[in-house]
């Protein structure tokens, strides 16, 4: 059976099982990730960075706490590189299971970690180590989940299937925020600061068991099976990716940064921090609004993923970026009213451009890279984009607000990064529905070589890779 037939003959029940597996596993991983981001916004500074709070005040503690959110992003590329190397050589499935275990163990241990008052300086050191482990796992997880969903999907439904690991992110945020909100509601302030905040971290253990059971039952990607049986497998996928596909790597990085810089205002804890610390609003209703926004983001993400199969990835992205460029200024104007209704409106509308620039990402990134280096390329583009657009977005926003005493400075920062992402998207070729198999890549490379030979020119490596 040919490679094309392997892909086209994928059975519908298996397709659904893969979609569910990537959704649940990604949701569990990102539940772990967002639990930390929200905790950083409300409890970690006084518990783990007390010397900074005592010497520099509450703002200094918040900045350090958000810095630990950001520092883990620098280990995402390492996670993407390691998982990409083995994911391109031995398979996507094994890396998905490994990253899930790493994320879950790190999160569970944070829930058990003693505070600064108990073990002194070892508390923040161990917290950072566990946060770095979370970053490493998150960097390796996304590429595998995206490729498993997209490479199993029919060509005309690739965006929709790729949307399932994407909605795992807002679903994880929804579960994380809901867990914190319920815990907050069932405990007093003293209880929440003492032990209540640990409960969502410890619940991660049960979620990891569920995610593991589902992911272990998912079959390997048909494209990976074809690569393993052919001569298309490369010895060092990472080096080959940098040598031949640096342009889509750069484009993907900037595109995701344009989404992440706005998304991390909600997911990274900044809006929660700004409304409760700077505006003096109650924590519980803001947590409920973030939960509502997460639910809306699920709907807009899956809608955009489906729509990208109809009108193309590029068109959907550009619609999202256009809305985001305008709405980001409206959002912070509404937040500054301190009206829960206005804040809800601002965040709910923001989920439209967030969904439109996130839903098609798995399909877009998969179509940007050739099969033999796809895990490395897609994973690193996502990881680098998270650094540029998300790593220190809450920290930068907190600093800008303190420096200029206006939220419009934060909106201006988001606008600039969004504009850069828009330009990168405009320069990207739309390959919606293009073949993803290694044999299709080889055929495209053969045609490139034939054309080059006809004009007596040497093929240029950067042009190889099925037009990537």
N, C-alpha and C positions, 0 to 999 in steps of 0.2 A: 504493500500500500504506500502511495506517495505521501510526502509531507503534507501536501495540500489536503489530501483525503483524510489524513489523521486529524487535521484541524476541523474540516468541514463535517466529519462524521461524529463529532463530540455529541454525546447523548444529552437531551434536555435535563433529565434528572441530575446528571453529574454536573451540568452547568449550574443548576440551582444550588447544589451542594457546595460547589466552589464559591459561588457568590455569598452564600450564607457563612461559609467558613472564613472568608476574608473579612466580611462585615463584623462578625462576632469577635474574631481575634484582634482586629484593629481597634474595635471599640474598647476591649479590655485593656489593651496597651495604652490607649490614650486616656482612659479613665485614670490609670496610674499617673500619667504625665500631668493631667490637669488638676488632680488632687494636690500635687505639689505646688503648681502655679497659684491656685487659690489659697492654699495654706500660706504661701510666701506673702500674699497680699494682706493677710489678717493676723497670723499668729507667730510665724517663724522668727521675726526680728527680735522680739523681747525674749524668746525662749532660747535662741541659739546664738544671737549676736548682741547679747546684753552690753558688752563693753563699748560697742559702737553707739548703742542707744544712749548709754550713760554719758559718753564723752561728746557725741555729736548731735544728740537729740533724736527724736522720733523719725525725722526725715532721713537722717544718716542710716538708721537701722533699716528703713524701708529700701533705701538705695542698695545697701549690701544684700538684703534679702532678694531683691529683684536681680541683682548681679548673679546670684547662685542659680536663678532660673536661666539666665543667659549663658553662663559658662558651660553648661551642659551641651549647648548647641555646637560648641567647637569640637565636641567629640562625636557629633552626628556624622561628619564626613568619614571619620575613622570607622565607625560602625557600618556606614554605607560601603566603604572600600572593602572591608573584610567580608561582609555578607555578600557584596557584589562579586568579589573574586570567587568565593566558593559557590555562590548561587549561579554564576555563569559556567562553573566547571562541574559541579556535582548535583546541582538542582536547587529549585526555589523552595521546595517544601521543608527541607531540613533547616534552612535558615529561618523560616517563619516560626518553627517550633522553638529553636534556640533563643531567638530574640524575645519571644513571649515569656520564656522562663526567666531570662535575665531581668526583664522589666518587672516582673512580678516579685521576684526575690528582693530586688532593691527597694521597691515600694513597701513591702511587708516589713523590711528591716528599719525603714524610716519610721514606721509606726511604733517600733520598739525602742528607738534611739533615745538615750538619756539626754537631758537638756544641759545647758552650760552650767547651771547651778549644781548639777550632780557630778559631771566629769570634766568640767572646765573646758580648756581649749580643744580637747579631743571631740567635743560635741559638734562644733562647726566643721572641723576637719572631716569627721566621718560623714557628716551630712553632705558635704561637697563630694566626697568619694561616691556615695550612693547616688547623688544627683548626676554625676558624670556617667555612672553605669546606666542610669535611665537614658541619658542622651545617646550613648553608644547603642543601646538596644533600639531606641526610636529611629536612629539613623539607618540601621540595618533592616528594620521591619517594613517600612513603607514600600520600598522597591519590590520586595518579594510579594507582598499582598497585592500590589497594583498589577504586577505581571501575571500572577496566578489568575486573577479575575479577567484581565484583558486577553491573555493568550488562550484561555479556554472559550472565549466568547465568539459567536458568529461575527463576521466582519461588519454587518449592518447593525449590530447591537453592542459594539465594543464600548461605546461611550456609556451606555446604560449599565453594562456589567462592571465597567471600571468605576462607576459611581458608588458601588457597594462598599469597597474599602474606604472611599472618600467620606461616605456618611458615617463610617465608623468613628471618624474624628469628632464631629459634633455630637454623635451619640455618646461617645466617651465623656465629652464635656458635660452633656446633659446628666449622665449618671453621677459624675464627680460633683457637680454643683448641687444636684438633688441630695446626694449623700451628706454633703456638708450642711445644706439647709435643714434637713431633717434632724441631724445631730445637734445643730445650733438651736433648733426649736425645742428639743427634748432635754436640753441641759441649761443650767444657769451659766452666766458669763464665767464664773469661777470654775465650774465643772468643765466647760468647753475649753478653757485655756489650760486646765490641769491635765485632762485625759480625753475629753470629748473629741478633739480634733484628730486624735489618733485612730478612732474607730474606722473612718473611711479608708485609711491606709491598710489597716489589718484585714478589712473585708476583701482586699485585693486577692488574698490567698484563694478564696472560694471562686472568684471570677477567673483566676488563672487556670484552675482545675477544669472549669467549664470550657474555656477557650482551648486548652490543650486537647480535650476530648474531641472537640469539633475539628481542629486543624489536623489531628492525626488521621482522621477519616477522609481527608481530601487527597485526591490523586495528583501526581506530578503534572506540571504543565506539558501539553502536547508538543509545544515548540522546544522545550528542554529535552524531551525524549528524542526528538528529531536531531537536535544538535549532538546529543550523546552518541547517536548511531551514525553520525556523518563525520566528515573531515573538517567541519566548520568550527569546531571547538578550538579556542586559542589557549596558549600556555599561560599568558599573563593578560587577562582581560582588561585590567585597569590601565596598563601601559598602552595597550592597543586602543582603548577608548580615548585617552588623552592625545594619542598620535593622530587618530583619524576623525574624531568626533568632538573636537574642542568647541566648535561653533555652536552646535545644539546644546552642549553643556552650559555654555555661557548664556544662551538664550533662555534655557529652562530655569537657570538660577535667577535671572532677573524677572522672569514672568512670575515665578512663585514668590519672589520677594514682594512684588506688587500686591499679591493677595495677602501674604503673611503680615505685612506691616499694619494692615487694618484689622485682620483677624485676631492678632495677638493683643489688641486693645481689649478684646473681650476674653479670649482664651488665656491670655497671659496674666490676667488679674489686674490690669491697669484701671479699667473702669470701676471695678470693685474697690480698688484702693483709692482712687480719686474721689468717688462719691462718698465713701465712708470716712476717709482721713482728711481730705481737703474741704469737702462740702459739709461734713458732719452729719450725713444721713445714716439711718439705721441699716445694719448689715443684712438682716434677714430679708426685707423686701427687695433689696438689690440682688441677692442671691436668687430669689424667685424670678426676677426679671431676666437674669442671665440664663436661668433654666428655660424660660420661655423663648429666649433668643436662640438657644441651642436647638430646641424643637423646631423652630422656624427654619434654621439653617439646614437641618436634615431635609426638609421639604424642598428648599430652593436648590440644594446641592444635587439631589436626585433628579429634579426637574431639568436642571441645566445639563446633567449628564445625558439624559434622554434626548434633549433638544439638540445636543451636539451631533447626534447621529443623523439628525434631520437637516440641519443647516450648516454643519461643520464646526469643528472645535474653535477655529479662529474667530468666527462671527460671534459665537457665544462669549468668548473671552472679551472681545472688544466692547460688546454691550455692557458686560459687567464692569470693566474698567471705566467706561464713560460715566456710568451711574456713580461709581465710587468717587471719582474725581470731584463730583459736585456735592454728593451727599455728606462727605466727611466733614465739611464745614457746618452743615445743618445739624449733624449729629451732636457736635460739642456745644452748639448753641442751645439745643434742646436739653442736653444734660445739665447745663448751667442754670436752667430754670428751677432745678431741684424738684420738679414735678414728676412723680412716678409715671404718670400717664405719658408725659412728653419724652421721658427717658425710654420708656417701653417702645414708643413710636420710633424713636431714633435708632434703637438697636434692631428692631424688627425690620425696618427698611434696609438697614445696613446688611442684613443677612441675604438680601437679593443679590447685590454685587459680589458678596463673599461666596455665595453658592455658584454664581455664574463663572467665577474665576477659580473655582475649586472642583466643582463637579466633573468637568472634562479632563482634569489633570492627569489621571491615570492613563487614559487613552492617548492623550496628547503626548506625554512623555514616552510611552511605549512605542508610539509611531515615529518618534524622533530619532531612535537609535536602532542599529541593526541587531539581529537576534543574538549574535555571539557575544556582545558586550552590553546587552540591554539592561541587565540588572545593575551593573556598575554605573552605566550612564544615567539611567532614570533615578537610581538611588542617590547618586552624588548631586545631580541637579536639584533634587528635593532638599538634600542636606545643606548644600551651599546656599540655596535660596532661603532656607530657614535661618541661617546665620545672618545673611544680608538684611532680610526683612523682618525677622522675628526675635533673634537672640536677645538683643538688648532694647527692643522696641518699648517695653514697659519702663525700663530704666531711663531711656532717653526721654520718653514722654514725661516721666516724673521730674526729671531735671529741667526740661523746657518749661513746664508749668511753674516750677519754683523760681526759675530764673526770670521769666517774662510776666509771671502772674496773670496769664491768660491762656485758656485752652485753645485759642486759635493758633498759638505757636505749635501745639501738638498736631492740630489739623494740617498746618502748613508742612510739617515734616512728613506726615502720611501722604499728602498730595504729591510731594516731590518723588517719593519712592514709587508711588502708583504710576506716575507719569513715565518713569523709567521702565517699569514693567509693561506699560502700554506700547512704548516704542519697540521694546524687545519682541512683543507679540506681533506687531506690524511687520517686523523683519523675518518672522518665522514662516516657513512653508507649511501650508495646511495639507496634511497627508491623511485626512479622514478616510478610513476604509482601506488604506493601502495594505498589501500583504505583509504579514509579520514573520513568515517562516524564513529559516536560514537558506532554503533553496531559492526563495525569491530574492534574497540579498545577493546570493551568488550569481544569479542570472542578471541582475542589474549591474553588478560589477563586471561581468563578462561583456555586456553591451558598452559600458564605459571604456573598457580596454579596446574594443573593436573600433570605436569612434576615434579614440586617441591614435590607434595604429594607422587609421586611414589618413589622418592629417600629419603623419610622421612625427607625432609628439609622444613624449613619455607620460604615462598616466601619473597623475598627481595623487598622492596618498590622501590628501585632505578631501578629495572629491569622491573617494570610494565610500562604500557603505550604503548602497542602494539609494543614493541621492541624499544621504543624511548630512 
